[in-house]
C-alpha cells in the first residue's frame, strides 16, 4: 500500500499537443461536422448595436444613427428609434395652431414660444388692411 505522500505515476496517453494551433493536427472535423458548425454559427442568436456614420451628408439625415443587428436564422437590421421614443422625456417638436387678434399679440406669442430651432408660419385672415383680397 502506498503512503499518502507518494504519488502514483500518470498513465501515458497518445495525445501529442500540436506545435501550433494553425495546423491540421489541432482540429480534425469528419463527415458533415463543418456543415453543422456553419449552420449553428449562422443561427447564433443575439443583438449587436452598431452606429452608421454618414460622411458628406447634406440631405437632412443626421451624421450618424444607431441600428441593431439581429442575429439568428434570418439576420436583419432594425432601427432602435421606436425603442428610444418610448423613453422620450419631452416631445420631439411642438405643433399647433394659435389665433391672434392683432399684430402685437402675434409678436408676443411668437416671442413667448420661440426656440433656437422653431419656425412660425403665419396666415393672415380677416378683412383688415393687411389681409389679401
ZAKESE-576969 format. One record per residue (C-alpha): residue number from 0; x, y, z. Coordinates in Angstrom, 2 decimals. Example, Ala and Ser with C-alpha at 12.3 -4.5 7.8 and 13.67 -1.06 7.14 Angstrom:
// residues 2
+-----+---------+---------+---------+
|   k |    east |   north |      up |
+-----+---------+---------+---------+
|   0 |   12.30 |   -4.50 |    7.80 |
|   1 |   13.67 |   -1.06 |    7.14 |
+-----+---------+---------+---------+
***
This chain:
// residues 133
+-----+---------+---------+---------+
|   k |    east |   north |      up |
+-----+---------+---------+---------+
|   0 |    0.00 |    0.00 |    0.00 |
|   1 |    1.39 |    3.37 |   -0.99 |
|   2 |    1.93 |    6.03 |    1.59 |
|   3 |   -0.08 |    9.24 |    1.33 |
|   4 |    2.89 |   11.41 |    0.38 |
|   5 |    3.83 |    9.20 |   -2.53 |
|   6 |    2.39 |    9.96 |   -5.96 |
|   7 |    1.21 |    7.47 |   -8.47 |
|   8 |    2.58 |    7.71 |  -11.98 |
|   9 |    0.31 |    9.22 |  -14.56 |
|  10 |   -0.61 |    6.80 |  -17.30 |
|  11 |    0.90 |    7.56 |  -20.70 |
|  12 |   -1.51 |    8.81 |  -23.41 |
|  13 |   -1.36 |    9.03 |  -27.19 |
|  14 |   -2.12 |   12.77 |  -27.22 |
|  15 |    0.66 |   14.87 |  -28.62 |
|  16 |   -0.07 |   18.59 |  -28.35 |
|  17 |    0.38 |   20.39 |  -31.66 |
|  18 |    3.27 |   22.77 |  -32.01 |
|  19 |    0.91 |   25.40 |  -33.36 |
|  20 |   -2.88 |   25.67 |  -33.42 |
|  21 |   -2.84 |   26.58 |  -37.11 |
|  22 |   -2.15 |   23.04 |  -38.27 |
|  23 |   -4.43 |   20.22 |  -39.19 |
|  24 |   -3.20 |   18.42 |  -36.06 |
|  25 |   -5.09 |   20.85 |  -33.87 |
|  26 |   -8.60 |   20.09 |  -35.11 |
|  27 |   -9.95 |   17.33 |  -37.25 |
|  28 |  -13.55 |   17.53 |  -38.45 |
|  29 |  -15.05 |   14.48 |  -40.05 |
|  30 |  -18.21 |   13.98 |  -42.08 |
|  31 |  -20.75 |   16.75 |  -42.03 |
|  32 |  -19.27 |   18.49 |  -38.97 |
|  33 |  -18.25 |   21.55 |  -40.98 |
|  34 |  -21.77 |   21.97 |  -42.36 |
|  35 |  -23.29 |   21.56 |  -38.88 |
|  36 |  -20.90 |   24.10 |  -37.39 |
|  37 |  -21.62 |   26.54 |  -40.21 |
|  38 |  -25.38 |   26.19 |  -39.66 |
|  39 |  -25.00 |   26.66 |  -35.90 |
|  40 |  -22.89 |   29.75 |  -36.47 |
|  41 |  -25.45 |   31.20 |  -38.85 |
|  42 |  -28.27 |   30.54 |  -36.41 |
|  43 |  -26.47 |   32.08 |  -33.44 |
|  44 |  -28.75 |   34.43 |  -31.61 |
|  45 |  -28.11 |   37.83 |  -30.17 |
|  46 |  -28.19 |   41.53 |  -30.93 |
|  47 |  -25.22 |   43.72 |  -31.74 |
|  48 |  -25.59 |   47.52 |  -31.60 |
|  49 |  -23.89 |   49.44 |  -34.41 |
|  50 |  -23.65 |   53.10 |  -35.35 |
|  51 |  -23.87 |   54.06 |  -39.02 |
|  52 |  -21.83 |   57.17 |  -39.81 |
|  53 |  -22.65 |   59.26 |  -42.89 |
|  54 |  -19.88 |   61.43 |  -44.29 |
|  55 |  -20.57 |   64.41 |  -46.53 |
|  56 |  -24.25 |   64.27 |  -45.68 |
|  57 |  -26.38 |   67.22 |  -46.76 |
|  58 |  -29.76 |   65.61 |  -47.37 |
|  59 |  -31.42 |   66.08 |  -43.97 |
|  60 |  -30.08 |   62.92 |  -42.34 |
|  61 |  -28.05 |   63.01 |  -39.14 |
|  62 |  -24.30 |   62.49 |  -39.31 |
|  63 |  -24.76 |   59.13 |  -37.54 |
|  64 |  -27.57 |   56.92 |  -36.27 |
|  65 |  -27.84 |   53.67 |  -34.27 |
|  66 |  -29.06 |   50.32 |  -35.60 |
|  67 |  -29.37 |   46.86 |  -34.08 |
|  68 |  -28.01 |   43.83 |  -35.95 |
|  69 |  -30.35 |   40.95 |  -35.10 |
|  70 |  -28.57 |   37.60 |  -35.42 |
|  71 |  -30.33 |   34.30 |  -35.91 |
|  72 |  -31.76 |   32.15 |  -38.65 |
|  73 |  -32.89 |   35.28 |  -40.56 |
|  74 |  -30.41 |   38.06 |  -39.70 |
|  75 |  -31.58 |   41.64 |  -40.24 |
|  76 |  -31.01 |   45.26 |  -39.33 |
|  77 |  -33.53 |   47.00 |  -37.08 |
|  78 |  -33.97 |   50.65 |  -36.20 |
|  79 |  -33.82 |   51.46 |  -32.50 |
|  80 |  -35.69 |   54.77 |  -32.92 |
|  81 |  -39.05 |   53.34 |  -31.81 |
|  82 |  -37.42 |   51.92 |  -28.68 |
|  83 |  -35.76 |   55.24 |  -27.92 |
|  84 |  -39.05 |   57.12 |  -28.42 |
|  85 |  -40.58 |   55.12 |  -25.55 |
|  86 |  -38.16 |   56.86 |  -23.18 |
|  87 |  -38.55 |   60.42 |  -24.50 |
|  88 |  -38.93 |   62.95 |  -21.68 |
|  89 |  -40.30 |   65.72 |  -23.90 |
|  90 |  -41.92 |   65.93 |  -27.33 |
|  91 |  -39.61 |   65.87 |  -30.35 |
|  92 |  -41.35 |   69.03 |  -31.59 |
|  93 |  -44.32 |   71.19 |  -30.80 |
|  94 |  -47.05 |   71.57 |  -33.32 |
|  95 |  -50.19 |   73.56 |  -33.06 |
|  96 |  -52.38 |   76.36 |  -34.27 |
|  97 |  -52.81 |   79.67 |  -32.46 |
|  98 |  -55.05 |   82.53 |  -33.45 |
|  99 |  -54.30 |   86.12 |  -32.54 |
| 100 |  -56.41 |   89.20 |  -32.99 |
| 101 |  -53.69 |   91.74 |  -33.73 |
| 102 |  -50.14 |   92.06 |  -34.95 |
| 103 |  -48.97 |   92.94 |  -31.44 |
| 104 |  -50.50 |   89.78 |  -29.92 |
| 105 |  -48.96 |   87.71 |  -32.73 |
| 106 |  -45.50 |   89.16 |  -31.98 |
| 107 |  -45.98 |   88.46 |  -28.24 |
| 108 |  -47.00 |   84.86 |  -29.00 |
| 109 |  -44.02 |   84.26 |  -31.28 |
| 110 |  -41.56 |   85.75 |  -28.78 |
| 111 |  -43.04 |   83.64 |  -25.97 |
| 112 |  -42.93 |   80.34 |  -27.93 |
| 113 |  -39.73 |   80.74 |  -29.93 |
| 114 |  -36.73 |   78.44 |  -29.51 |
| 115 |  -33.42 |   78.14 |  -31.34 |
| 116 |  -34.97 |   75.77 |  -33.92 |
| 117 |  -38.57 |   76.99 |  -34.09 |
| 118 |  -40.46 |   78.30 |  -37.08 |
| 119 |  -43.76 |   80.18 |  -37.37 |
| 120 |  -45.87 |   80.07 |  -40.48 |
| 121 |  -48.43 |   82.86 |  -40.16 |
| 122 |  -51.50 |   83.21 |  -42.29 |
| 123 |  -53.40 |   86.48 |  -42.43 |
| 124 |  -57.18 |   86.21 |  -42.46 |
| 125 |  -59.93 |   88.71 |  -42.00 |
| 126 |  -60.83 |   91.91 |  -43.71 |
| 127 |  -58.27 |   94.36 |  -42.28 |
| 128 |  -55.86 |   96.40 |  -44.37 |
| 129 |  -53.08 |   93.72 |  -44.12 |
| 130 |  -55.20 |   90.85 |  -45.45 |
| 131 |  -55.06 |   89.89 |  -49.13 |
| 132 |  -58.25 |   90.40 |  -51.12 |
+-----+---------+---------+---------+
***
